[in-house]
C-alpha cells in the first residue's frame, strides 16, 4: 500500500554504515521499503566516518545535522540559518524528522555497556517528547545484567513506539529487563535483509560446485582472549587448507574493511599457494557472490543471513547469542564451529555441508525456511508502515 497520497514524510535511519557490509545491506533494505510505501519521502542519516558524503549522497539521502557535546544538542546553531538556505544544501535538523528507524543490528546489551544504553535512552526520551515515531527495526538485544543497564532499557522501551527483537532470546532478555508492561510494543521479527534480491546486480555468476566462501570477523579476536585470537587465525588457515585437500576452491570474502582483510591476509601467509581475497564495495554484490558458492564458513552475522536466505549451506563461528538464534530460526542444529574443538571435530561438521548429497538436502530444507523468514519480514514492514500511517492520521 502506498501512503504518499496522505503525507510527505521525513525519515531518519539510525545506526547505518557502509564499511560494515551487513550494516550497509540493512541500510539499502530500509531505503527500499521506505520508497515502496512512501515514494516521495525524504530520508536522512547522520554523517559519520562510516557514512560519509560520497556514500549517502549517491543513495539520495539527506545529511542530518546532529552534534551533541557536553550534554547539549547543538542543532539549534544551524537552525539560525534561514530554512531556504538550509534546504538549498539539503541539510535537515531534528525538527524536520517525523520517523526514526533504528537499524543498529546489535547495540543494546552487556557487551556495549550502560553508557551506550543511557545515551540511547536520552535520545529516545527526547524524541518521544517531541512526538516523533521511534521504531527499532529487527536487531539483537541483551543480555542486561550490568548494574543499572536495565533501568535505561526500560526507559527506551517505554518511550519507543515499536521494538522488533530478531529472535526469541533477545525478546526474552527485553521482557526480563522491563517486565510485562510494554509487551504490546515488542514483536519478534527476523532480519530483513533476506528481502534484498542479489539478482538485481549487473554481474551474473552461476553457482559453482567448487567454491567455498570463508568470511572472517575481527570480533572473533577482539571479543576473546589473546589465545583465542591465535586459535582463530589458525582456524582460518586450517579451514582453507582442508578445503583444498577436499578438492574445493576456498576464498575469503571481506565484510568489513581493513580489519577483516588483515585477518585474511595473515591466514593466507600460512597457506601455499595463497588463497584469493575478494572485497567488493557493494553489499548486494557480496550477497550475489555468496549465492554462487557451494558452501559458506562465516564469522559475520549477515554473511550467514545472506547464505541462509539464499538456501546456501553454512557453518559459523560465534561471539554472540545472535548466531545460535539465527540457526534456530532456520531449523539448523549443530551449526556452530567452536574454536575450542579439535580438527577432527571440525572435519565432522564441515563434511555435513561439503558432502554433495547432504549439501543438496540442506539446500532444500533451507529453501522452505527461507520462504517463511521472508514472509515474516514482509509482515514486519506492513506492521511498521500501518502503524506510522495511523499515528500520522491522528495528528
N, C-alpha and C positions, 0 to 999 in steps of 0.2 A: 504494500500500500504506500502511495506517495502522500506526503504531508505538506508539500510546498504550496498547496492552494491556501493554506491557513497561515503559515509562518515562514519568515526567512530567519532561520536560526543561526546562532553563532556557537560553535562547539570548541572546547579546548580539550586536546588529548594530552594527558599527563603520563609521565613515565616512558615516553617514546625515546627511541635512539636508533642510530644507523650503524654503529660499529658492531654491536651485537646483532647478528643477523636474525636471531629469534625475535628480539625486540623490534627490529625493522619489519619483519614479517607481520607482527601484530599491528604495527602502525599501518601498513598497507591494507590489511584486512579491515581495520576500523574505518579508514578512509573510504574503502569500497562500500561498506554498509551504510555509512552516513550519506554518501552520494546516492545510494539506491533509494533511501527513504526521503532525503532532503537534497535534491539535485542542486539547489541554489544556496546551500548552506556555506557559511564561512567557517573554515577550520583553522584553529590557532594552535601553535606549540610554543613552548618556552625555548628559545635558542640556547644551546649549550655546546660543549665541546663535541658531544656525540650526535648533535643535530644542528649543524651549522648552516649558514646561509645557502651554500651550494646544495645541501641535502633537502632542506624544507622548501626552498623556492621551486625546485624542479617538480615537487609534488603538489604545487599550487597551495601551499599552506601559508598562513599569515604568522608573522612573529608577534608574540605577546610580550609586552614589556613587563617584566616580573623580577624585581630586585628587592630582596629583603636583607637587612643588616641591622644589627643591634636591636632586633625585635621589631623593626619598623619596616613597613611595606612602602617603598619609595616610588610607587607608581604614580602618586599624586604629582610628581615633578613633571612627568610627560603630559599629564592632564592639563597642565598650564598652557601647553601649546594648543592652538586652535584645532578643533576636530577636523576641519577641512585640510589643514596641514598634515595632521597625523594620517588621515585617510590617503593622502597623496603618496605617502610612503608605505601604506599598508600596515601600519602599526596599530595593534589592538591593546587595550588595557583590560584589567579585571572587570571593570564596569561594563565592557562590551560583551562579556561572556554570558551565555544562557545556560549551557550544559557543560559540566566537566566529566569526561570519561577517563578513568584511571586504568591504564593498561600495564602497570608496573611489572606484572609477572610474578614477582615474589619479593616483597619489601617489608612485610609486617610479620615479625616473629622474633624469637630469642636471638637468632643469628645476626639480626640487624640492630638489636638493642632498643632500650627505652627511649633514647634521644630521638631516633628516627620516628618511632611511634608517636611521640609527643609533638614532633614537628608536623606530621600528617594530621594529627588531631587538631592542632592550631589552625591549619589551613581549612579543613573540613568544617570546623566550627564557624570560621569567618564566612565561608561560602554559604553555609546554612542561614546565617543571619541576614545575608544579602539576597536570600530567596533564590539561590541558584540550585539547579538539579545536579546532584553529585552521585555518580554511579561507578562502582568498582567492577570493571569487567573481569571475566574469569581469570583467577590467579590463585597461587598457593598462599596459605596463611598458617602461622603458628610454627611450633608451639609457643605458649605465652607463660613461661614460668619465671622469667626475670622479674624481680620485685618491682612493682609499680607499672609494669607494661600493660597489665590487664585493665587498669584504670583508663589509660589512653585509648586502648582498643574499644572499651565500652563507649567512650566519648565519640570515637569515629563512627561506630555503628549507629549510635543514637542520632547523629547529625547527617549521615549519608542517607540517600533515598533508596538505593538498591546495592546489594553486595552479592557477587557471584563467586563463591569458592569453587575451585576446579574439580574438587573431589571430596569424598566423604570425610576423610581425616581432617582436611582443612576446615570443613564445615563443623566438625566436632570440636576442633580447637577454638573456633569462634564462639560456638554455643557455650562451651565450658567457661570461657572468659567473660561472657556478657550475661549469661542466664537466658531464660526463655522469653524475655520481654519483647525482643525485637526480631523474633524468628521469621515473621512475615516478610522482612526485608531481605532475608538471606535465602538464595536459591542456587542449588548446585547446578553447574553447567560446565561442560568440558572446554578445553582450549579451542578457540575459534579459528585458528589458522588452518584448520582442516578444510575450510571453505575456499582457501586460495587455490586456484587451478593453475598448475605449472604448464599446462598446455598453451597458455597464453604467451609463453616466451617464444622467441624467434627461432631458437635452435631446436632441431628435432633429433635427439639422440636416442636410438632404440635401446631397449633392455639388453643387457649383456649378461650372459650366464657365467662370466669370468670375474667381473669387477666386484670387489668388496670394499666398501667405504668405511674409513676409520675417522671419527670426529673427536678430536681431543678437547680438553677443557682445563684451563689453568686452575680452576677452583678445586680440582682433584689434588692439586699440590698445595694451594694456599689454605684450604679448609682442613688440612690434616697435619700430621707431624712431619718432621724432616724425613724420617724413614719412609713414611707413606709416599712422599713426593718422589723419592728414589725408586720405590717399588712401582709407582705409576709409570715412570719413564721406562723402566724395564718392561712393564706390561705392554706399552705401546709398541716397542721394538719387537718384543716376543710375538705379539699378535701378527704383525706384518710378516715376520719370518715364517710363522706357522702357516699363514695363508698361502705363501709361496710354495711351501712344501706340499700343500694340498693341490697345487696346480692352478691356483687362483691368482688374480691380479689385485693386490691391495693398493689403496691410495688414500692419502689424507685429504680431508675436506675441512677448511677453516671456517669457523662460525664467528670468531671474534678477534679480528685484528692481529697485532704483532705478538700478543702474549700466547695465543694458541699456536700460531705459526712457529714461534720459537720452540715450543714443546715438540712439534712435529719434526723440526729440523734437528733437534737433539736426538730424537728417536731414530732418525734416518742415519745418523752417524754410526749407529751400531748395526746397520744393515747394508749389505753389498750384494748387487748394485742398489743404489738408493731408490727410494720409493717416490712416486710423483706426489706433489703437493698442489692442490687446487685452492684458489682463494678468490672466488667471484665476488664482485661488489653487490650484485643483485640477489636479494634473498630468495626471490622466486626462481631464479636460475639455480640456486643451491637446491631448492626443493625438486626441481626438474632433474638435476644430476642424481639426487637420491633415488628418484623414481626409476632411473635407468640401471640401478645396481642390483646385484644378486642378493646381497645382504648388507646390513649396517651394524657397525660396532660404534655406539655413540656414548660420549660423556656429556653431551649437550642435550638439554630437555627438548628444545624444538627440533633438533636433529632426529630425536626419537619420534616426536609427534609427526614430523614430515614423512618418516618411514612408515609408521603405523597407519597413518591416514591415507597412505597410498598402497597399503597391503604388502609392504616390504618387510620380510623377517628382520628383526633387530634384537640385539642384546645391548645392555647399558652398564656403565659403572655409575655409582650413585654417591652424592654428598648430601642429599636431602630426601625427605619422605615423598616429594612430588614425583620422583621416578617410580617408586614402588606403586604408588597410587595410580599413575598413568597406566601401568601394565595391568593393574586390576580392572581398569575401565575397558581394556581391550581383551580381557579374559586370558591373560598370559601368566603362567606360573613359572617360577624359576628363571626369570629373565635378567637377573642382576648378576653381573660378573664381579665377584668380590676380590679385592686386591690381596686379602689375607688367604685366599685359596692358593693351592699349588697348581703347577702347569697341567697335571693330569686332570684336575677338576675343570680347569678352563677348557681343555680339549673336549671333555664330555659335553659341556654346554655349547661350545662352538659347533660341534658336529650335529647338534639338534637343528641348527638353521642352515648348515652347509650341505648336509645330505640332500640330494636332489628331490627324493620323494617327500621327505619331511618339509623341505622348503616349499614345495607346491601345496602340501596340505595346510601349512601355516598361512600361506597367501590366501587361500580360500576362507579360512577361519577369520582372518583379518578383514577380508572384503565385507563380510556380513556385519562385523562390529563397526567398521568404518561408516557404513550407511546409518547405523544407529547414532554414532557420535556426530555426524554431520547434521542429522535431523535435530538433535538436541541443541546444536549451535544455532541452527536456523530459528528454532523456537525461542532461544535466549534473545536473539536480536529482535524478534517480534515483541517480546515482553518489554524490552528496553524502549523501543520506539512508541509502542502503545502507551506506556507509562508517561513518556515525555509529552506526547500529544494531549493526553488527558490533563496533565498538570498545566500545560500552557492554555488550554481552553478555559480552565477555572480562573486564570489570572484576569 
